[in-house]
Amino acid sequence: GIMLVMILYNLFVFLSTKDKNYMLYILYVIVFILWQSSYNGLSGLYLWPTYTRLIGISIYLFSPLVLIFILLFAHSFLQIKNYSKKLHIFYLFLVGVLVVEFILFIFGVFNPAIGVIANLLNSIVSISVLGGAIFVFIKGYMPARFFIIGWTIFGFGMVSFNLIFFKVLPQEFISEYTIQVGSAIEIILFSLALGDRINILKQERGVALNKYKELSSNLEILVKERTEEIATMNDNLIEINKKLQVAQDIAKRDMNMAVNVQNTILYSEPPQLEEWDIAFSFQPVSGVSGDFYDFYVQNNSLKGMGLFDVSGHGIASGLL
């Protein structure tokens, strides 16, 4: 009854969260119920009373399935792959061996050697799952704490069961109900572990969200400061541009004045003389020119002509 309640509860949680860990947990519990009912003989009475062959082999079929699904659940829930590559490969290796064992049981391959190996696998899986849980817990994975407690209780029953099978412990060491009680406690603790994992994830999400808000707030302040700095620089550039424009207007005005002065000083037309035909072209590159010319005429007679190149540039050299 407890296990059926756990199945229904975690099924509703799975449908709302879509977390595969809940589905693996549900499959593990279902297969374990089938194994336990086969072990107690209840499956032959209520589930498949007419299938005599299945009654005889069901406990062997469901035994490797239980181990397969607990390995898959532990591998996913404990995030083994993120913490240890070697442990990840070892878990998958055990799953592969158990799949082979399951196939052999389907085809009716039973002998004492396989029985010994199967019971040995039970102990190996129990120790491996517990060891993996302790390993990731030491590494800081807090959701493993309930898993460790639950699997320790159940694993004690499973290992004791196997030691009785190998005649290491007497039959009286453990009652037939120890595994049932241990499994019920384990199932409840596994469910608590799943819930604890969700709570821890919510807490981590809350911390991350607060950190994000803090960073976002700091970013907003930084952006505001940089925006103000850019605005100030832009105002300064506008002011500088205005000053440059004023200076440019003054320079343009001065240049125009210099051009007018230079044009009044120099000949605009060549002098008209009887002995000479004079022609010239004067075209300053920019405004005023530092190159000069002059004609010396006396009594309508050309006495001389001068070409001058003033050192320097600009207005000063043009008006020298």
PAFI-771448 format. One line per field, with one value per residue (C-alpha): residue number from 1; residue in three letters; x, y, z. Coordinates in nm, 3 decimals. Layout:
! residues N
num c(NUM;...)
residu c(Ala;...)
east c(X;...)
north c(Y;...)
up c(Z;...)
This chain:
! residues 320
num c(1;2;3;4;5;6;7;8;9;10;11;12;13;14;15;16;17;18;19;20;21;22;23;24;25;26;27;28;29;30;31;32;33;34;35;36;37;38;39;40;41;42;43;44;45;46;47;48;49;50;51;52;53;54;55;56;57;58;59;60;61;62;63;64;65;66;67;68;69;70;71;72;73;74;75;76;77;78;79;80;81;82;83;84;85;86;87;88;89;90;91;92;93;94;95;96;97;98;99;100;101;102;103;104;105;106;107;108;109;110;111;112;113;114;115;116;117;118;119;120;121;122;123;124;125;126;127;128;129;130;131;132;133;134;135;136;137;138;139;140;141;142;143;144;145;146;147;148;149;150;151;152;153;154;155;156;157;158;159;160;161;162;163;164;165;166;167;168;169;170;171;172;173;174;175;176;177;178;179;180;181;182;183;184;185;186;187;188;189;190;191;192;193;194;195;196;197;198;199;200;201;202;203;204;205;206;207;208;209;210;211;212;213;214;215;216;217;218;219;220;221;222;223;224;225;226;227;228;229;230;231;232;233;234;235;236;237;238;239;240;241;242;243;244;245;246;247;248;249;250;251;252;253;254;255;256;257;258;259;260;261;262;263;264;265;266;267;268;269;270;271;272;273;274;275;276;277;278;279;280;281;282;283;284;285;286;287;288;289;290;291;292;293;294;295;296;297;298;299;300;301;302;303;304;305;306;307;308;309;310;311;312;313;314;315;316;317;318;319;320)
residu c(Gly;Ile;Met;Leu;Val;Met;Ile;Leu;Tyr;Asn;Leu;Phe;Val;Phe;Leu;Ser;Thr;Lys;Asp;Lys;Asn;Tyr;Met;Leu;Tyr;Ile;Leu;Tyr;Val;Ile;Val;Phe;Ile;Leu;Trp;Gln;Ser;Ser;Tyr;Asn;Gly;Leu;Ser;Gly;Leu;Tyr;Leu;Trp;Pro;Thr;Tyr;Thr;Arg;Leu;Ile;Gly;Ile;Ser;Ile;Tyr;Leu;Phe;Ser;Pro;Leu;Val;Leu;Ile;Phe;Ile;Leu;Leu;Phe;Ala;His;Ser;Phe;Leu;Gln;Ile;Lys;Asn;Tyr;Ser;Lys;Lys;Leu;His;Ile;Phe;Tyr;Leu;Phe;Leu;Val;Gly;Val;Leu;Val;Val;Glu;Phe;Ile;Leu;Phe;Ile;Phe;Gly;Val;Phe;Asn;Pro;Ala;Ile;Gly;Val;Ile;Ala;Asn;Leu;Leu;Asn;Ser;Ile;Val;Ser;Ile;Ser;Val;Leu;Gly;Gly;Ala;Ile;Phe;Val;Phe;Ile;Lys;Gly;Tyr;Met;Pro;Ala;Arg;Phe;Phe;Ile;Ile;Gly;Trp;Thr;Ile;Phe;Gly;Phe;Gly;Met;Val;Ser;Phe;Asn;Leu;Ile;Phe;Phe;Lys;Val;Leu;Pro;Gln;Glu;Phe;Ile;Ser;Glu;Tyr;Thr;Ile;Gln;Val;Gly;Ser;Ala;Ile;Glu;Ile;Ile;Leu;Phe;Ser;Leu;Ala;Leu;Gly;Asp;Arg;Ile;Asn;Ile;Leu;Lys;Gln;Glu;Arg;Gly;Val;Ala;Leu;Asn;Lys;Tyr;Lys;Glu;Leu;Ser;Ser;Asn;Leu;Glu;Ile;Leu;Val;Lys;Glu;Arg;Thr;Glu;Glu;Ile;Ala;Thr;Met;Asn;Asp;Asn;Leu;Ile;Glu;Ile;Asn;Lys;Lys;Leu;Gln;Val;Ala;Gln;Asp;Ile;Ala;Lys;Arg;Asp;Met;Asn;Met;Ala;Val;Asn;Val;Gln;Asn;Thr;Ile;Leu;Tyr;Ser;Glu;Pro;Pro;Gln;Leu;Glu;Glu;Trp;Asp;Ile;Ala;Phe;Ser;Phe;Gln;Pro;Val;Ser;Gly;Val;Ser;Gly;Asp;Phe;Tyr;Asp;Phe;Tyr;Val;Gln;Asn;Asn;Ser;Leu;Lys;Gly;Met;Gly;Leu;Phe;Asp;Val;Ser;Gly;His;Gly;Ile;Ala;Ser;Gly;Leu;Leu)
east c(0.000;0.278;0.452;0.134;0.080;0.439;0.387;0.074;0.224;0.545;0.350;0.161;0.491;0.643;0.348;0.390;0.772;0.865;1.172;1.300;1.423;1.063;0.986;1.295;1.192;0.837;0.969;1.204;0.920;0.691;0.956;1.043;0.677;0.665;0.985;0.863;0.523;0.701;0.929;0.627;0.426;0.155;0.206;0.131;-0.192;-0.325;-0.136;-0.074;-0.219;-0.270;0.083;0.268;0.597;0.597;0.524;0.838;1.074;0.920;1.148;1.451;1.320;1.242;1.560;1.793;1.526;1.520;1.896;1.889;1.637;1.800;2.129;1.962;1.779;2.095;2.300;2.053;1.952;2.306;2.440;2.718;2.836;2.909;3.118;3.309;3.368;3.497;3.194;2.969;3.127;3.114;2.741;2.674;2.886;2.678;2.358;2.493;2.577;2.231;2.064;2.252;2.141;1.780;1.797;1.939;1.655;1.398;1.528;1.523;1.897;1.922;2.208;2.384;2.671;2.437;2.252;2.577;2.671;2.324;2.341;2.696;2.572;2.309;2.579;2.803;2.518;2.414;2.768;2.824;2.505;2.582;2.943;2.838;2.590;2.853;3.105;2.882;2.768;3.132;3.173;2.896;2.579;2.339;2.031;2.226;2.179;1.829;1.934;2.225;2.004;1.735;1.976;2.176;1.864;1.754;2.108;2.159;1.860;1.974;2.331;2.210;1.975;2.264;2.490;2.219;2.203;2.578;2.542;2.758;2.481;2.228;1.866;1.754;1.970;1.702;1.330;1.139;0.983;1.310;1.348;0.984;1.017;1.354;1.223;0.921;1.149;1.383;1.100;0.978;1.330;1.393;1.076;1.200;1.534;1.355;1.161;1.478;1.645;1.363;1.385;1.762;1.724;1.464;1.701;1.987;1.756;1.654;2.018;2.097;1.794;1.901;2.253;2.110;1.899;2.205;2.415;2.131;2.099;2.476;2.466;2.188;2.390;2.701;2.506;2.358;2.704;2.848;2.549;2.604;2.975;2.897;2.639;2.898;3.157;2.899;2.820;3.193;3.230;2.936;3.097;3.434;3.263;3.096;3.431;3.588;3.304;3.358;3.732;3.664;3.429;3.691;3.961;3.730;3.654;4.023;4.103;3.842;3.989;4.340;4.221;4.068;4.387;4.608;4.386;4.420;4.798;4.865;4.795;4.468;4.547;4.887;5.014;4.955;5.290;5.398;5.718;5.576;5.285;5.240;5.005;4.990;4.767;4.750;4.546;4.612;4.560;4.371;4.265;4.591;4.920;5.275;5.398;5.405;5.466;5.511;5.577;5.791;5.664;5.794;5.686;5.488;5.806;5.872;6.170;6.153;5.944;5.971;5.861;5.877;5.829;5.769;5.879;5.591;5.220;4.891;4.770;5.094;5.305;5.039;5.039;5.411)
north c(0.000;0.244;0.177;0.227;0.562;0.658;0.558;0.772;1.069;1.070;1.012;1.337;1.512;1.373;1.494;1.845;1.868;1.634;1.535;1.197;1.109;1.068;0.833;0.620;0.613;0.502;0.225;0.108;0.091;-0.094;-0.353;-0.390;-0.453;-0.724;-0.882;-0.869;-1.014;-1.292;-1.354;-1.378;-1.586;-1.321;-1.267;-1.632;-1.605;-1.272;-1.152;-1.458;-1.763;-1.951;-1.899;-2.168;-2.118;-1.745;-1.826;-2.035;-1.783;-1.445;-1.390;-1.453;-1.221;-0.927;-0.954;-0.814;-0.560;-0.421;-0.379;-0.226;0.040;0.123;0.172;0.393;0.590;0.632;0.724;0.998;1.124;1.136;1.292;1.032;1.135;1.490;1.373;1.066;0.930;0.599;0.548;0.644;0.374;0.119;0.178;0.131;-0.186;-0.329;-0.243;-0.428;-0.738;-0.733;-0.704;-1.017;-1.193;-1.093;-1.228;-1.558;-1.591;-1.517;-1.810;-2.033;-2.060;-2.152;-2.327;-2.296;-2.093;-1.828;-1.822;-1.754;-1.479;-1.324;-1.307;-1.174;-0.900;-0.806;-0.730;-0.554;-0.329;-0.254;-0.152;0.041;0.243;0.327;0.409;0.636;0.820;0.874;0.987;1.258;1.367;1.424;1.621;1.853;1.707;1.756;1.572;1.245;1.252;1.099;0.857;0.734;0.672;0.493;0.276;0.191;0.055;-0.139;-0.244;-0.395;-0.619;-0.714;-0.791;-0.994;-1.182;-1.269;-1.370;-1.610;-1.747;-1.812;-1.973;-1.701;-1.602;-1.833;-1.824;-1.677;-1.364;-1.194;-1.249;-1.267;-0.928;-0.737;-0.668;-0.559;-0.313;-0.191;-0.145;0.053;0.285;0.310;0.401;0.676;0.815;0.808;1.011;1.254;1.270;1.368;1.635;1.754;1.779;1.999;2.221;2.257;2.339;2.603;2.751;2.755;2.912;3.175;3.253;3.273;3.498;3.732;3.738;3.817;4.100;4.237;4.220;4.373;4.658;4.718;4.706;4.965;5.195;5.144;5.212;5.527;5.650;5.578;5.747;6.057;6.056;6.024;6.304;6.529;6.445;6.516;6.856;6.933;6.832;7.056;7.348;7.281;7.258;7.594;7.750;7.594;7.727;8.078;8.051;7.923;8.214;8.464;8.298;8.305;8.672;8.755;8.560;8.750;9.078;8.962;8.862;9.205;9.377;9.160;9.222;9.599;9.574;9.353;9.424;9.283;9.354;9.367;9.717;9.830;9.924;9.989;9.785;9.489;9.252;9.133;8.860;8.679;8.454;8.474;8.211;8.160;7.807;7.926;8.283;8.477;8.384;8.408;8.452;8.811;8.990;9.357;9.577;9.888;10.134;10.489;10.730;10.453;10.250;9.912;9.953;9.617;9.323;9.132;8.784;8.717;8.409;8.498;8.247;8.101;8.048;8.203;8.556;8.697;8.586;8.702;9.057;9.096)
up c(0.000;0.088;-0.240;-0.444;-0.272;-0.354;-0.718;-0.753;-0.571;-0.773;-1.095;-1.033;-0.958;-1.278;-1.488;-1.346;-1.354;-1.643;-1.438;-1.563;-1.213;-1.100;-1.389;-1.316;-0.950;-1.042;-1.271;-0.997;-0.742;-0.986;-1.069;-0.701;-0.614;-0.881;-0.747;-0.387;-0.478;-0.666;-0.367;-0.133;-0.380;-0.412;-0.784;-0.855;-0.656;-0.785;-1.094;-1.314;-1.140;-1.469;-1.601;-1.412;-1.596;-1.516;-1.152;-1.140;-1.304;-1.215;-0.914;-1.137;-1.410;-1.183;-0.974;-1.248;-1.349;-0.994;-1.002;-1.351;-1.256;-0.923;-1.109;-1.369;-1.100;-0.890;-1.198;-1.295;-0.951;-0.812;-1.135;-1.141;-1.487;-1.366;-1.071;-1.192;-1.542;-1.407;-1.183;-1.474;-1.694;-1.411;-1.358;-1.730;-1.727;-1.442;-1.631;-1.936;-1.729;-1.570;-1.911;-2.020;-1.701;-1.767;-2.124;-2.000;-1.750;-2.023;-2.225;-1.921;-1.866;-1.498;-1.322;-0.985;-1.130;-1.269;-0.936;-0.751;-0.999;-0.971;-0.592;-0.611;-0.847;-0.591;-0.335;-0.589;-0.703;-0.344;-0.246;-0.573;-0.537;-0.174;-0.257;-0.542;-0.319;-0.048;-0.310;-0.461;-0.113;-0.011;-0.333;-0.216;-0.372;-0.079;-0.221;-0.174;0.205;0.212;-0.063;0.151;0.453;0.252;0.057;0.368;0.538;0.232;0.139;0.483;0.422;0.070;0.171;0.470;0.240;0.007;0.298;0.412;0.056;0.066;0.415;0.570;0.811;0.976;0.860;1.193;1.142;0.938;0.917;0.590;0.662;0.707;0.334;0.311;0.599;0.476;0.122;0.246;0.445;0.146;-0.093;0.142;0.188;-0.188;-0.235;0.030;-0.152;-0.473;-0.289;-0.116;-0.454;-0.583;-0.275;-0.309;-0.678;-0.587;-0.327;-0.576;-0.832;-0.576;-0.498;-0.868;-0.925;-0.643;-0.784;-1.126;-0.981;-0.801;-1.115;-1.317;-1.066;-1.073;-1.451;-1.459;-1.231;-1.446;-1.766;-1.610;-1.508;-1.852;-2.016;-1.806;-1.893;-2.263;-2.237;-2.068;-2.334;-2.603;-2.448;-2.441;-2.805;-2.898;-2.714;-2.880;-3.219;-3.161;-3.078;-3.386;-3.597;-3.459;-3.523;-3.874;-3.947;-3.824;-4.037;-4.340;-4.283;-4.246;-4.561;-4.758;-4.635;-4.730;-5.076;-5.129;-5.010;-5.232;-5.532;-5.485;-5.465;-5.766;-6.130;-6.238;-6.605;-6.779;-6.865;-7.228;-7.383;-7.741;-7.723;-7.531;-7.552;-7.196;-7.072;-6.738;-6.534;-6.156;-5.970;-5.596;-5.468;-5.161;-5.107;-5.108;-5.269;-5.143;-5.504;-5.632;-5.954;-6.041;-6.345;-6.333;-6.591;-6.632;-6.900;-7.071;-7.094;-6.921;-6.696;-6.527;-6.408;-6.084;-5.963;-5.591;-5.376;-5.012;-4.756;-4.550;-4.609;-4.523;-4.483;-4.341;-4.638;-4.881;-4.746;-4.684)
